[in-house]
Amino acid sequence: MSTPVVSVGIMATEKLGFRLGGEYSVAGSTVTGEQTATVENGFILWNGQYYDELAFIPKDDANRFTLCGVTIGVNFHWERTEDQQFSGALRLIVENGELVRAINIVDVEDYLLSVISSEMSATASLELLKAHAVISRSWLLAQIEKNREIVEAGEVYNPLTITDTEIVKWYDREDHTTFDVCADDHCQRYQGVTRQSTPTVQQAIAATRGKVLTTDGGKLCDARFSKCCGGVFEEFENCWEPVHHSYLEARRDTDDEMNFPDLTVEENAREWILGRPESFCNTSDAQILSQVLNNYDQETTDFYRWSVEYSREELARLVKERSGIDFGDIVDLQPVARGTSGRLYRLRIVGTKRTLIIGKELEIRRTLSPSHLYSSAFVVERHDLDADGIPARITLRGAGWGHGAGLCQIGAAVMGAKGYPYERILAHYFPGSNLSKLY
């Protein structure tokens, strides 16, 4: 099998500015230098001509193009814009009839060079980088395969359920229909050669070239990862569609993998979240954290256990803005269903005007934060109730950062620092999976 290519949606904007470093072939011509593309009457307007789409193909593999004003950390607390440089080809299409969508067509192995350096510091240990290379490659190819299967089967992929009493939604890469994956945390952070690369990252990619995780039946593993599991891994179906993957099951983030309480039970979850149990990811080692977290991630100082507090007015306004639903004053936030890591995937919001259950975990996180809560593994504390039972303040005390399924990046960093080989790291976070060479 030859090395696959991937199409990565980088950005969509009304006016796209970009620079071609070196010669590129496009529409029968050779171009280079500063370029601008817009949308007019549903077509791309570039160089005075109208096009359905455009593809800028480098005449030399060493050529690079730059996209101006790319937003990273979309809707997260550290969101910002920057110019980014990319290898491979640039494809432009019209999105929603009014935006120019920039898509990078790139070799999977080149894509991984950037992802590994974008998802964490390129100074991380070699074994951690090898493990991350394998799971990033596995996840990417599994998504491409999954999308192909959905299209071939003619299935309608519906991540949203709405009733009079409940709104349940999950967010996955199937939101994208015109490219394979996006470039932000919704899929995997990809920032082109802007974050490429160090000799250690290159060594990790080369050492694992074509290696993926598979099931006993030979199917690619949907190898997920997040920053910090909070001590116990979450299961796939509690975050995304109701499908169970045997390699994404509950384990404790220690060598004693099966020693953990049932965190789907509310009393156990509360005790666990309010404590600081031993885990690989329970670390404050600045050297290890700097290997995993880029500068903007390090703006977060505590993630294993954290808390946020809202006043009565703040919470009512926030929930209305983020959900689009006027609940009135928030009387209570009630756990309805927790997953294996203690993460809520169904939460009842009790308001003076309306009561509704929301889910899954990311919908809960985005509803209760101006950006995103670190995780949905939290307990609720109500303070200073008035005569109607409405709290003056609500505190959320939580655990972990991200969805908690699959590889825990901080826990894996600790394992790498302790000298665990990457095969052991993968076996820990993806129990029962096989390490296979695809190409």
Backbone hydrogen bonds, N-H to C=O, Kabsch-Sander energy under -0.5 kcal/mol:
donor,donor_aa,acceptor,acceptor_aa,energy
6,V,106,V,-2.7
8,V,6,V,-0.6
8,V,104,N,-2.6
9,G,7,S,-0.5
9,G,181,V,-2.7
10,I,8,V,-0.7
10,I,102,A,-2.6
11,M,102,A,-1.0
13,T,100,V,-1.9
16,L,37,A,-3.0
17,G,15,K,-0.6
18,F,35,Q,-2.1
19,R,66,T,-2.2
20,L,33,G,-2.2
21,G,19,R,-0.7
21,G,64,R,-2.5
22,G,20,L,-1.0
24,Y,31,V,-2.6
25,S,57,I,-3.0
26,V,29,S,-2.6
29,S,26,V,-2.4
31,V,24,Y,-2.7
33,G,20,L,-2.7
35,Q,18,F,-2.8
37,A,16,L,-2.1
38,T,45,L,-1.9
39,V,14,E,-0.7
40,E,43,F,-2.8
42,G,97,G,-0.5
43,F,40,E,-1.6
44,I,51,Y,-2.9
45,L,38,T,-3.0
46,W,44,I,-0.7
46,W,49,Q,-2.5
47,N,36,T,-0.6
49,Q,46,W,-1.8
51,Y,44,I,-2.1
54,L,92,L,-2.2
56,F,90,L,-3.6
57,I,25,S,-2.6
57,I,55,A,-0.7
59,K,23,E,-2.5
63,N,60,D,-2.1
64,R,21,G,-1.2
65,F,86,F,-2.2
66,T,19,R,-2.7
67,L,84,Q,-2.8
68,C,17,G,-2.3
70,V,82,E,-2.6
72,I,80,R,-3.1
76,F,73,G,-2.6
79,E,76,F,-1.8
80,R,72,I,-1.9
82,E,70,V,-2.1
84,Q,67,L,-2.4
86,F,65,F,-3.1
89,A,105,I,-2.3
90,L,56,F,-2.2
91,R,103,I,-3.2
92,L,54,L,-3.1
93,I,101,R,-1.8
94,V,52,D,-0.5
95,E,99,L,-2.8
98,E,95,E,-1.7
99,L,95,E,-2.1
100,V,13,T,-3.2
101,R,93,I,-2.9
101,R,99,L,-0.6
102,A,11,M,-2.8
102,A,100,V,-0.6
103,I,91,R,-2.9
103,I,101,R,-0.5
104,N,8,V,-2.7
105,I,89,A,-2.2
105,I,103,I,-0.6
106,V,6,V,-2.4
106,V,104,N,-0.7
108,V,4,P,-2.5
111,Y,107,D,-2.6
112,L,108,V,-2.3
113,L,109,E,-1.4
114,S,110,D,-1.2
115,V,111,Y,-2.4
116,I,112,L,-2.6
117,S,113,L,-1.0
118,S,114,S,-2.2
119,E,115,V,-3.3
120,M,116,I,-1.0
124,A,121,S,-1.6
129,L,125,S,-2.3
130,K,126,L,-2.4
131,A,127,E,-2.2
132,H,128,L,-2.6
133,A,129,L,-2.2
134,V,130,K,-2.1
135,I,131,A,-2.2
136,S,132,H,-2.7
137,R,133,A,-2.1
138,S,134,V,-2.4
139,W,135,I,-3.0
140,L,136,S,-2.2
141,L,137,R,-2.3
142,A,138,S,-2.3
143,Q,139,W,-2.2
144,I,140,L,-2.0
145,E,141,L,-2.2
146,K,142,A,-2.6
147,N,143,Q,-2.6
148,R,144,I,-2.0
149,E,145,E,-2.3
150,I,146,K,-2.2
151,V,147,N,-2.4
152,E,148,R,-2.7
153,A,149,E,-2.0
154,G,150,I,-0.7
154,G,151,V,-0.8
155,E,150,I,-1.9
157,Y,155,E,-0.7
158,N,156,V,-0.7
161,T,168,V,-2.8
163,T,166,E,-3.0
167,I,357,I,-2.8
168,V,161,T,-2.8
169,K,359,G,-2.9
170,W,159,P,-1.8
175,D,172,D,-1.8
176,H,173,R,-2.0
180,D,7,S,-1.2
181,V,7,S,-1.7
183,A,9,G,-1.2
187,C,184,D,-2.1
188,Q,182,C,-0.7
190,Y,183,A,-2.8
193,V,85,Q,-2.0
194,T,85,Q,-0.9
194,T,191,Q,-1.4
195,R,192,G,-1.1
202,Q,198,T,-2.6
203,Q,199,P,-2.3
204,A,200,T,-2.3
205,I,201,V,-2.5
206,A,202,Q,-2.5
207,A,203,Q,-2.7
208,T,204,A,-1.1
209,R,206,A,-1.0
211,K,208,T,-3.0
212,V,436,S,-3.2
214,T,434,N,-2.6
215,T,219,K,-2.3
218,G,215,T,-1.9
221,C,213,L,-2.7
223,A,221,C,-1.9
224,R,222,D,-1.1
226,S,407,L,-2.3
227,K,401,W,-0.5
228,C,401,W,-2.3
232,V,229,C,-0.5
233,F,251,R,-2.4
234,E,404,G,-2.3
236,F,248,L,-0.9
238,N,235,E,-1.4
239,C,236,F,-2.2
240,W,236,F,-2.3
243,V,241,E,-2.9
245,H,243,V,-0.5
246,S,244,H,-0.5
248,L,245,H,-1.9
252,R,257,E,-3.4
253,D,231,G,-2.7
254,T,252,R,-2.0
257,E,255,D,-1.8
259,N,256,D,-1.5
260,F,258,M,-1.3
263,L,261,P,-1.1
265,V,262,D,-1.3
269,A,265,V,-2.5
270,R,266,E,-2.5
271,E,267,E,-2.0
272,W,268,N,-2.4
273,I,269,A,-2.8
274,L,270,R,-2.2
275,G,271,E,-0.7
275,G,272,W,-0.6
280,F,253,D,-3.7
282,N,279,S,-1.0
283,T,281,C,-1.6
286,A,284,S,-0.7
289,L,285,D,-2.7
290,S,286,A,-2.3
291,Q,287,Q,-0.8
291,Q,288,I,-0.8
292,V,288,I,-0.9
292,V,289,L,-0.7
293,L,289,L,-3.0
298,Q,294,N,-2.0
299,E,296,Y,-0.8
300,T,297,D,-2.0
301,T,299,E,-0.6
306,W,398,G,-2.0
308,V,396,L,-2.1
310,Y,394,I,-2.5
312,R,392,A,-2.3
315,L,311,S,-2.6
316,A,312,R,-1.9
317,R,313,E,-2.2
318,L,314,E,-2.7
319,V,315,L,-2.7
320,K,316,A,-1.7
321,E,317,R,-2.4
322,R,318,L,-2.8
323,S,319,V,-2.3
324,G,320,K,-2.0
325,I,319,V,-0.5
327,F,325,I,-1.0
331,V,329,D,-0.7
331,V,350,V,-2.7
332,D,350,V,-1.6
334,Q,348,R,-2.9
336,V,346,R,-2.2
337,A,346,R,-1.9
339,G,343,R,-3.3
342,G,339,G,-1.5
344,L,376,S,-2.2
345,Y,337,A,-2.6
346,R,337,A,-1.4
347,L,358,I,-2.6
348,R,334,Q,-3.0
349,I,347,L,-0.6
349,I,356,L,-3.2
350,V,332,D,-2.8
350,V,348,R,-0.7
351,G,349,I,-0.7
351,G,354,R,-1.7
352,T,329,D,-1.9
353,K,327,F,-2.8
354,R,327,F,-1.1
356,L,349,I,-2.0
357,I,165,T,-2.4
358,I,347,L,-3.0
359,G,167,I,-1.4
361,E,238,N,-0.7
364,I,360,K,-2.1
365,R,361,E,-2.3
366,R,362,L,-2.5
367,T,363,E,-1.7
368,L,364,I,-1.6
369,S,366,R,-0.8
373,L,365,R,-1.3
378,F,376,S,-1.4
379,V,397,R,-2.4
381,E,395,T,-2.6
383,H,393,R,-2.7
386,D,390,I,-1.9
389,G,386,D,-2.0
392,A,383,H,-2.0
392,A,384,D,-0.6
393,R,383,H,-1.4
394,I,310,Y,-2.5
395,T,381,E,-2.8
396,L,308,V,-3.0
397,R,379,V,-2.3
397,R,395,T,-0.6
398,G,306,W,-2.8
398,G,396,L,-0.6
399,A,377,A,-2.2
400,G,303,F,-0.8
400,G,304,Y,-1.0
401,W,228,C,-2.6
402,G,374,Y,-4.0
406,G,234,E,-0.5
407,L,224,R,-2.1
409,Q,226,S,-2.9
409,Q,407,L,-0.8
410,I,227,K,-2.5
412,A,408,C,-3.3
413,A,409,Q,-1.9
414,V,410,I,-2.0
415,M,411,G,-2.2
416,G,412,A,-2.6
417,A,413,A,-2.3
418,K,414,V,-1.7
419,G,416,G,-1.2
420,Y,415,M,-2.4
424,R,421,P,-0.7
425,I,421,P,-1.9
426,L,422,Y,-2.4
427,A,423,E,-2.1
428,H,424,R,-2.0
429,Y,425,I,-2.0
430,F,426,L,-2.2
433,S,430,F,-1.9
434,N,214,T,-2.8
436,S,212,V,-3.2
436,S,434,N,-0.7
438,L,210,G,-3.6
438,L,436,S,-0.6
